[in-house]
């Protein structure tokens, strides 16, 4: 079996290669965008260690696969991207939001992140997801980015919010609502 080194030393100068070959600074907005998507994907992996409902687990795995695709698209030079992000995945996450919302109490006010451990992790995922969306939107002001990427990530943050509420509801954990203290 041939040994494969993880390290290449090509990034020691603070640059990395995009799909397409061009080298860019590791501090670039492009890298920040797919790095944040990768961070979100890792947080979803952590969330999966707490989620027990099989349907929720399957949906989270689907989201992870989509995030891997999105990261790959963001790591590719715009002129090398031959396919757009599928609208069908945006529609699928919307259906997942609707399904996760079934049986939940209506909106009662702003929810403080927390509750059960799984719900708290879902809220962390949601906030990383919102940051990923902001970075993708900022990148789109510098170069062409498939608009469906930001749409999907926006919906994913909505899904993660509803999932946190669902997890608390199924666990019998009462959510804390924000109360203005001033």
C-alpha positions in Angstrom: 0.0 0.0 0.0 1.4 3.4 -1.0 2.0 5.9 1.7 0.1 9.1 1.3 1.4 12.2 3.2 -1.3 14.6 4.4 1.2 17.5 4.3 2.4 18.9 1.0 4.2 22.0 2.3 2.8 24.0 -0.6 0.7 26.1 1.8 3.6 27.1 4.0 3.8 30.5 2.3 0.2 31.4 3.4 -1.4 30.4 0.1 -3.5 27.5 -1.2 -4.6 26.3 -4.6 -8.2 26.6 -5.7 -9.9 24.1 -8.0 -8.6 25.4 -11.3 -5.1 25.8 -10.1 -4.8 29.5 -9.1 -3.1 30.1 -5.7 -4.8 32.6 -3.3 -4.0 33.9 0.2 -5.4 31.8 3.0 -6.8 35.1 4.3 -9.0 35.6 1.3 -12.8 35.9 1.5 -13.0 32.9 -0.8 -11.2 30.7 1.7 -13.2 32.3 4.6 -16.4 31.3 2.8 -15.6 27.6 2.3 -13.8 27.4 5.6 -16.9 28.6 7.4 -19.0 26.1 5.5 -16.5 23.4 6.5 -16.8 24.6 10.2 -20.6 24.4 9.9 -20.3 20.9 8.5 -18.1 19.9 11.5 -20.6 21.4 13.9 -23.4 19.4 12.2 -21.2 16.3 12.8 -21.2 17.2 16.5 -24.9 17.7 16.5 -25.4 14.3 15.0 -23.8 12.7 18.1 -26.8 14.1 20.1 -29.7 13.6 17.7 -31.6 10.4 18.2 -34.6 10.7 15.9 -33.8 8.8 12.7 -35.5 11.2 10.3 -33.6 14.2 11.8 -30.4 12.2 11.5 -31.0 11.5 7.9 -31.8 15.1 7.2 -28.7 16.3 8.9 -26.6 13.8 6.9 -28.2 15.2 3.7 -27.3 18.7 4.8 -23.7 17.6 5.4 -23.5 16.3 1.9 -25.0 19.5 0.5 -22.5 21.6 2.5 -19.6 19.5 1.1 -20.9 20.3 -2.4 -21.3 24.0 -1.5 -17.7 24.0 -0.1 -16.4 22.5 -3.3 -18.3 25.0 -5.4 -16.8 27.9 -3.3 -13.3 26.4 -3.6 -13.6 26.4 -7.4 -12.8 29.2 -9.7 -16.1 30.6 -11.0 -15.2 29.9 -14.6 -14.6 26.3 -13.7 -17.9 25.7 -12.0 -19.9 23.7 -14.6 -23.0 23.0 -12.5 -25.2 25.1 -10.3 -26.6 24.1 -6.9 -29.8 22.2 -7.4 -33.1 24.1 -6.7 -34.5 20.7 -5.7 -32.2 20.8 -2.6 -33.6 24.2 -1.6 -37.1 22.7 -1.9 -36.1 19.7 0.1 -34.8 21.7 3.0 -38.1 23.8 2.9 -40.0 20.5 3.2 -37.8 19.5 6.1 -38.5 22.8 7.9 -42.3 22.2 7.4 -42.0 18.6 8.7 -39.9 19.6 11.7 -42.4 22.4 12.6 -45.3 20.0 12.8 -46.7 19.7 16.3 -44.6 22.6 17.7 -46.3 25.4 19.6 -46.7 28.6 17.6 -44.2 31.5 18.0 -44.3 32.8 21.6 -41.4 35.2 21.4 -37.7 35.2 20.8 -36.1 32.0 22.0 -32.8 32.1 24.0 -30.4 29.4 22.7 -30.2 26.4 24.9 -32.6 23.9 26.4 -31.3 20.4 26.0 -27.7 19.8 25.0 -28.7 18.7 21.5 -30.8 21.8 21.0 -28.0 24.0 22.3 -25.6 22.5 19.8 -28.3 23.0 17.0 -28.3 26.7 18.0 -24.5 26.8 17.7 -24.9 25.3 14.2 -27.5 27.9 13.4 -25.2 30.8 14.3 -22.3 29.3 12.3 -24.7 28.8 9.5 -25.7 32.5 9.6 -22.0 33.5 9.5 -21.5 31.2 6.5 -24.4 33.0 4.8 -22.9 36.4 5.5 -19.5 35.4 4.1 -21.0 33.8 1.0 -23.0 37.1 0.4 -19.8 39.1 0.9 -17.9 36.9 -1.6 -20.7 37.3 -4.1 -19.9 41.0 -4.1 -16.4 40.2 -5.3 -16.9 37.5 -7.8 -19.7 35.4 -9.3 -21.3 33.0 -6.8 -24.3 30.8 -7.5 -27.1 32.6 -5.8 -28.7 29.3 -4.8 -25.8 28.8 -2.3 -26.9 31.7 -0.1 -30.5 30.7 -0.5 -29.8 27.1 0.7 -27.7 28.3 3.6 -30.4 30.7 4.6 -33.0 27.9 4.6 -30.6 25.7 6.5 -30.3 28.2 9.3 -34.1 28.3 9.5 -34.1 24.5 9.6 -31.6 24.4 12.4 -33.7 26.9 14.5 -36.8 24.7 14.0 -34.8 21.6 14.7 -33.6 23.1 18.0 -37.2 23.8 19.0 -38.3 20.3 17.9 -35.5 18.7 19.9 -36.5 20.6 23.0 -40.2 19.8 22.4 -39.6 16.1 22.0 -37.3 16.1 25.0 -39.9 17.8 27.2 -37.5 20.7 27.8 -39.2 24.1 28.1 -37.5 26.8 26.0 -36.4 30.0 27.6 -37.9 33.1 26.0 -36.2 36.4 25.9 -37.4 39.0 28.4 -36.3 42.5 28.1 -34.3 43.4 31.2 -34.0 47.1 30.8 
